[in-house]
Amino acid sequence: MDYALPDGEAPLLVERLGGAEALPPFVVTTGRGDERIAVAMMKLGARDYLVKDGGFLATLPEALARLKRELATERELAATRARLAEAEARYRLIAENVSDVIFIYEPAKGSFSYFSPSVMRLLGCSREERSEERRVGKEGSSRWSPYH
């Protein structure tokens, strides 16, 4: 997107189109290099800012290739996060529904970060009771030791 458009400047266009969230990723070009303009456009969602100078035609393809790589990385990251969330949900479903005792003890913290419902049934208490004991500082109880 060129900063200086026939019917206004780029910030006005971004605003009229609903902001950066409504726009595809974009690069701003301008004939006048101004750091304030660059910063303002980046805050509005521009992914890069290029000055149309003697090296413009050489830098434009590089900037667009970099943007393409960044977008691919962002899509890959989003897909990986989605797969991780699905895996966590599957494993939580298993842990919440098996009769085996499952807990996560974090030695560095000296505490448990997870108890499966079967642990609560075995110990004869609810999650709420366990949370209350943790809140009031009764962590030393052998009842909660992973070794008993």
C-alpha positions in Angstrom: 0.0 0.0 0.0 1.4 3.4 -0.9 1.3 5.9 2.0 0.2 8.8 -0.2 -3.0 7.8 -2.0 -4.9 10.1 -4.4 -7.8 10.5 -2.0 -5.9 10.4 1.3 -3.1 8.9 3.2 -2.7 5.2 4.2 -3.8 5.6 7.8 -7.2 6.9 6.7 -7.6 3.9 4.3 -6.7 1.4 7.1 -9.3 3.1 9.4 -12.0 3.2 6.7 -11.5 -0.5 6.0 -12.0 -1.5 9.6 -8.4 -1.5 11.0 -5.5 -3.9 10.6 -7.6 -6.9 11.8 -9.9 -6.5 8.8 -7.1 -6.2 6.3 -4.8 -8.8 4.8 -1.1 -8.4 5.8 0.3 -5.3 4.1 3.5 -3.5 3.4 3.6 0.3 3.2 5.7 2.2 0.6 6.4 5.9 0.5 8.5 8.3 -1.4 9.5 10.1 1.8 11.3 8.3 4.5 10.0 9.4 7.9 10.5 7.3 11.0 7.3 8.8 12.6 5.3 7.6 9.6 7.0 4.2 9.7 6.2 3.7 13.4 2.6 5.0 13.0 2.0 2.6 10.1 3.6 -0.4 12.0 1.3 0.4 14.9 -1.7 0.3 12.4 -0.6 -3.2 11.3 1.8 -2.7 8.5 4.2 -5.6 8.3 7.0 -3.6 6.8 7.8 -0.1 5.6 9.8 0.6 2.5 11.1 3.9 1.1 10.9 4.3 -2.6 14.5 5.2 -3.3 17.2 4.0 -5.6 17.2 0.5 -4.1 13.4 0.2 -3.8 13.0 -2.3 -6.7 15.7 -4.5 -5.2 14.3 -4.4 -1.6 10.6 -4.9 -2.5 10.9 -8.6 -3.6 13.1 -9.3 -0.5 10.5 -7.7 1.8 7.6 -9.6 0.2 9.5 -12.9 0.4 10.3 -12.2 4.1 6.6 -11.4 4.7 5.6 -14.6 3.0 8.0 -16.6 5.2 6.7 -14.9 8.4 3.1 -15.7 7.4 4.0 -19.3 6.8 5.7 -19.5 10.2 2.7 -17.9 11.9 0.3 -20.4 10.2 2.5 -23.3 11.2 2.7 -22.0 14.8 -1.1 -21.6 14.9 -1.5 -25.2 13.6 1.0 -26.5 16.1 -0.8 -24.7 19.0 -4.1 -26.2 17.8 -2.6 -29.7 17.7 -1.2 -29.2 21.2 -4.5 -28.1 22.5 -6.2 -31.2 21.0 -3.6 -33.5 22.5 -3.9 -31.9 25.9 -7.7 -32.3 25.7 -7.3 -36.0 24.8 -4.9 -36.7 27.6 -6.9 -34.8 30.1 -10.0 -36.8 29.1 -8.1 -40.0 29.6 -6.6 -38.9 33.0 -10.0 -37.7 34.2 -11.7 -41.0 33.3 -9.3 -43.8 34.2 -9.3 -45.5 37.5 -5.5 -45.4 37.7 -3.9 -42.9 40.1 -2.4 -40.0 38.2 -0.7 -37.0 39.7 1.9 -34.5 38.7 4.5 -33.6 41.4 6.8 -30.8 40.7 10.0 -31.3 42.9 11.3 -27.8 42.1 8.2 -26.3 43.6 7.7 -29.0 46.2 4.1 -29.4 45.3 1.5 -31.2 43.2 0.1 -29.5 40.2 -2.4 -32.1 39.2 -4.4 -35.0 40.8 -6.7 -37.2 38.8 -10.2 -37.8 40.2 -9.1 -41.3 41.1 -6.6 -39.9 43.6 -9.4 -37.9 45.3 -11.6 -41.0 45.4 -8.8 -43.1 46.9 -8.0 -40.4 49.6 -11.6 -39.8 50.3 -11.7 -36.1 49.6 -12.9 -33.6 47.0 -10.8 -31.3 44.8 -12.3 -28.4 46.8 -11.0 -29.9 50.1 -7.6 -30.5 48.6 -7.5 -27.0 47.3 -8.5 -25.6 50.7 -5.6 -27.6 52.4 -3.2 -26.3 49.8 -4.5 -22.7 50.3 -4.1 -22.8 54.1 -0.6 -24.3 53.9 -1.1 -27.9 55.0 1.3 -29.2 52.3 3.4 -31.1 54.7 0.8 -33.7 55.5 1.9 -37.3 54.7 -1.5 -37.8 53.2 -0.4 -35.9 50.2 3.1 -37.3 49.9 3.8 -39.0 46.6 5.8 -41.6 48.6 2.9 -42.9 50.8 
